[in-house]
Amino acid sequence: MLTPLPLPPEIRSRYLPDIHGLQMHLLEAGHETPGRPSLLLLHGFPEIAYSWRKLMLPLAEAGFHVVAPDLRGYGRTTGWQADALADPSDCNFLNLTRDLLALLAALGKTHVEAVIGHDFGAPLAAIAALTRPDKFKSVVIMSAPFAGPPAWQLRVNDVAPADGFDLLEQAVHDLAKLNPPRQHYQWYYSTPQANADMHHPPQGLHAFLRAYYHMKSADWNQNRPHPLGELSAQALSQLPHYYVMRHGKSMSESVASEMPDANAIAQCKWLPDHELAIYSAEYDRTGFQGGLQWYRCLTSREQINALRLLGGLRIDVPSCFIAGASDWGVHQFPGAFDKMQQQACTHMLGFHLIPDAGHWVQQEQPEAVLQHLFDFFERAEIPFSR
């Protein structure tokens, strides 16, 4: 029996069986009143449904039924595989979207008013809205711009110009030629040793997560993001070393040098140590491989080619982008932010970079995120109460 999560009584934790092969754990708020409009919140890496704890009650108080699942590979959801050498295709975006559709069916819902995704949950939310606008009536993309699906090759024997994945793959390959040589974190996360490096790091799991969360937040004053220009190894080398790492270094080694001291940890109001302990306990129990399977799909040419089925499609439902002003994730893939606005989304109603927030924007500045969400709901004509 797992220890109950320390949540307000208004947030319910429960399990649903047979969700596309999973026993899915989810958190809910506003569930007491039937017939409410629904919101679906999708977390990222290395996070869990608990990451939405600061938004759930205010959204429920505004009249929504708020649902935040532990996604495939994470937290208290079970039924997923964690083999770094096995086929990871059950964690590609098309299959993950099937998970969401199965969840809606199990909840008895024909649709949700908005799907809201952060970090790795952002492209999943985008793909869900792209492929099933009848089920996901609007989308909020947080911290990871969505540039659209990879292009469709018209004829099998076409010699097409290099697309975004080709250029990224070449830039990542060229990182090893720099002085000093570097490696891209997503390709590192796709290696078999990444899970052990993070699950059993020299400094301990809790300290590793503290340093990782700290470095990607606004608390780390070296986070001064800006557009990178071209997609090349030289451009990518401008990213901080939690994105483009020294070659041969693990992620736990990469962030260890920036571990905040005891005073800084005590001053961290957005993620006090007792809340970080929830993450470290969950990942101590599960390891990271379930989430790392998603990265294996992201760096696999075979899995990227499967997404070409969606090439040319755009998100036509109302959409919005929210991120922290100190979040390098906005610019880590050159051109993605602009393509999201100009090509991928046809009905964008807002772009918001929130001051004093880094990558964990809904935890660092929840009040500002809520204000932007309510403004978006109003513009998208989604009914709610202030």
C-alpha angles and dihedrals in degrees: 000000000000121000110257114254113254098249135141113270090248090067111076124207116203145146131240118200127217098024099159090313095322136104094221124207115207141173120222137189128182089027095128094078115064120221099030119147109260137230124196117208119199120196129210139217130332088009141091137206087283087073088079095055094112095054103039102078096043089050090048090049087055089061104268134128099228120203123187116176131192096243126226108298096021145097120323096347110108137191097071127115125240105196115133090202099045126094105281096198093114084071097053116116095254093055092042088054088055087056089057093048090050090050092052090050092050090051090051093242126143091198146337124242091228139004110209119195132184127197107331087002088064098069089041090054089047094050090047091053091043095052102032111028087158090065101034106045097186138002137218114199114201129196097335115073116222112224095183132262120306115276122272115242106228098208129022094235096044116127095218124191115260111282130205095280092049091051093046092048091051092047091050090050091050092053088079089060095059123101105268095025116240139196132210115244095226092056089045089051087054093060123097094240097055095085095052091045091058101030093054106022122168092247093049129260097271093051091046092054091046091055093043094050091043095052094051094047132082087256089078101078093203090073101104103145125196136163113285100209114213126030102249139122090256091053093046090050088072089070117100117263095260085070103030106029133194107268112263095018122117121228091251089054091045095058099034094087090061098049106144117238124246093268093052091049091051089050093052101106097169093058112020117188095258090058093046086052088066090060094044092049092050094047092043087059099043106023120218102274095098090062093038089062086070089058091049087059092046093055097040117101089205092056093044089051089054088059091055085084084079095048113139095018118124134199106256100173118092110285140184137187124216127177142146117270088229094051115116087193088082091065105025092107108048113235097011095107092053094043090053090057099038104035119003099055122043098184105042111165101180149004116200131181106187119214119236092021131107129183097318092062099156090053099038097046109012095158093056091046090051092051091053091047092052091047089051093049089052093050091044090050093240107155118238140142123243 
